[in-house]
Structures are given as C-alpha cells and as structure tokens.
Amino acid sequence: PLCCSSVGMVVILGIEGSANKLGVGIVTDLGEDPILANPRHTYITPPGTGFLPRETAEHHRKHILQLVKKALEEAKITPKDIDALAYTKGPGMGAPLQIGALVTRTLAILWEKPIIGVNHCVGHIEMGRRLTEAKDPIVVLLQIYALYT
C-alpha cells in the first residue's frame, strides 16, 4: 500500500502524454491544493497540418525529462519523497503513450517506486472529483475516436 512518503503524505508523480500535450504532475492526498506541480509542454504544428504520432512522440522524448525535473523543483521535493509513479496507459496515440510509459518504467526502476497505469478518461474524471470535492458526480463522457485517427 502507498502510505506516507518522507514528507508525511502520499505523493504521486504522473506523466500524461496521450496526444500533443505532455505533462508531468505531482499530486498529494492532503491539503487544500492537491497539485504540487503541473508543468506542461505542447507540440504545435503549422495551422492546418495536424499532429502525427511519430513527430508527437519525438516532441515528448525531447521534453519529458526537462518536465520531470521542473515538476520536482516546483514541488520542492526529491525522488525519495515520491511514493509511486503513474502514467497514462490509454486511450490515446500509441507512439506518444509509449514515451510516457517507457520513462515511467525507467524512473520506477531507478527510484524503486511502484507504477500505476491510469486510463486517460478515468484520470480526467477522478481529478475533477478531487478538485471539486464532488461526492457523487454525474459524468457524461464523450469519446471522439476520429480525434486519434
């Protein structure tokens, strides 16, 4: 079970990179503001061109380690303060998702942390519940599969 890093609360570093936005968040289970850090970087293509999986994954590869470092700095913690690592396991674009999964697995080995795979849609719902303190939300989930084709 996850319990209480060296900073006295559960701390999880999560990586989200299911499409053109890449983010590294650090969250906790205590306090009014559960988000300790949330740096992001967006892959932007010329207008009208869209983004392709290979190029998006290359963007994520170039920026992910900088974002991990920035998240740790913003949260004012070190890897020893983290209880677990989370990553988006899908749905999303395959190649960008693989970058997030690979970096998460590598950090988990280096830092000796457990891994939590998160469904992208459920992640949105649960973060919304946490931020709004909704007890029993009614959720309408629309998935637009054409977005990822």
Disulfide bonds with the S-S distance in Angstrom:
none
